[in-house]
Structures are given as structure tokens and as C-alpha cells.
Amino acid sequence: MEEIYDDYELNRRANTILDTIEKTGAPVAAGGMMGSFNETGLKIAKGLLDRCLPDLAFIKSRVSSNDEIYLQLSDTLAVMTSGIIKMPVSSISMLANTSGFHSDSTNVQKMKSELAEATRLMSIISNLDLTPRARQTINQNLNQLNEAEKRVNKKSGGCYIATCVYGNYNSKEVMVLRSFRDNVLSTKTGGKHLIRLYYQFSPILVKYLGTTTSFRKLARFFLDKFINRYN
């Protein structure tokens, strides 16, 4: 066992994280799973997060979010996991760009479900403590996810009010709201109606009120409360 921390328990957990990442990444890098990667890639990413996040949280509780080793572990986990997610997302994006894709409603719904799970996982990754360099990599992968969503959903944008309030479509807060949209609202008939109404009226609200401080403060107040409760 490599000596990373002087403390035995911290050292054990840090090594567990690195070993888990290495064991997960080796077969992916070798291309051994690529034959069925669209079906399994998101499950692999979820499993990696599920196994590593408890140990990462424990380390953070014993050191600090600015601890260099902790940040290295967090960076490594985030970059590896988002890289795994990027593979099926890229495949979906290319598929959605082919002729006839949107005529197969069953396949479109399947791709939407996979993108919803990708959004949920990327929301978790975005909330990790990261160095600027790792954050840049995550944002690049988020941009690719955004493009895939646009192609599959035939939309040029989304989360208008939230993006207006938080300033970035890839912000942590907007990622949480996107996850709620895709994993909760879109699975219910009433929720789908709400999504349609949101896309119909939110651009108008943002156009006429988005630059006013009072609107943005009020919207952020309620969105922050919802995000804290949903998380």
C-alpha cells in the first residue's frame, strides 16, 4: 500500500480510491468494453462514483477542501468518470445527427433516458472540489453533453431562467435543475406539461426581466431553496 497520508485510515481510503479508479480505467482504456459501451458506460461511471465518493467525503472531513492530496484524488475521480461518460454521450450525439434518427420514437426515448442519467452523474461530478485545470476538463465534457441534448431534443437551448440567474448553463446549480428536469419531471405526464410550459414562457420572462436585479434575486432565492431541498 502506497504511503499517501501519515494517518493510517486516510492512507487506506486514499489507496482504495486510486485502486478502484485504476481497476475501472484499465479495461476501458484497453477498449475491452467498447462493443457494448453505450449500454454499460453510464453504469460503469455510476459504480465508480458510488464506490469512491464515501471515501473521498471521509478524507475531506479529516483534512480540508484545500488539501493538495485530497484535490488530486478528487480531480482524478472527476476526470476519469466524466471521461467514461463522454464515450456514450459522443456516440449518442453522432447517432442523433444521422438521417431518420428522430423517426424512431423508441430509440429517441432511450437516448433521452441515457442523457438524463449522464446529466445526473455530471451534476454529482460538478459538485466535487476541483482544481481549475480539472474544472476546465469537466466543462469541456459538459459542453459535449449539452450538444448531444440539443441534437436529441431538437432544441437550441434550455433552463433559460436558471442560466440567467446563475450565469452559466454548466454551473453546479443549473446541473442540479437539469437533472431534476430529466430524471423526475420528464418521467411524469404532468411534469412533461410543465417542461413544455417552461420552454414556452421562460424565454419571454428572461427577455423582458432577465436584466433586472430584483427578478434575478427573487428567482435565485426560490431556486436556491429548491436545489437545497432536492439535493
Steps between C-alpha positions, in 0.01 A plus 500: 500500500645833389561753776289802409399628844673447833166410657421129447127538429549793264775309323283187467208692354717700260655177370156343465389790281808479279477119470132521406568763235789299359301174485210677332710698257725221376238297306338820370833628367570161344170517313379171644150632562448708189275247331218573743624826646189701423306267729757457774705821506264695724469204737879482523519872578226472763671203662830686515338799671304280740815320611729802528285787628457373858878468544556837337247663733670341800839633395355848454350487850842426648709746298347791306370584156831675429717200587726431203474121514123512548467726194717265295275208595188703420645614167597146402157361582317783321710490183489121475126475561407786267727347237309172525169689472631689197526179295130405485404869479720540190342193347148632568590839354626343177197272477259791551664678206417220256200510267193321626607504865201701624252281312569214742321621814604198706868555429469875560344436841777254584764758410318763706503268802872437462570873470287563810717256695814661356373840617432364849849353527666813363308703757662290775843543342453876463439529873839350587785723618723539194805692386450749213667263255269210585200734500591602145499135390163441666354808330623378162323168556189686617500699177501174306208376712314826428551452127372142516190617688430764234532248218280238665237747622516728193537804727741789478514566875344434839469593867463863394413649840752289690777587253406868526514484881821297537676634192607170346312203354770272647492646853452258790155638575377476140632143480284406801193657339570325170527172686164565669345581162634186332471247784181616673281733295549329164389165645151627586217626277447811712871561507523489121227763479695720742814463290313604187352804678843592634658495153206699366499784753844514668678653196245782507556560872875505456477733200301766687605447863833318484709815530317631809671442834175446689387220267834320518518531880146373546546213256829402664342505846238243401733293281761477778234376741381239253852380414591461869185298560541286186863421583 
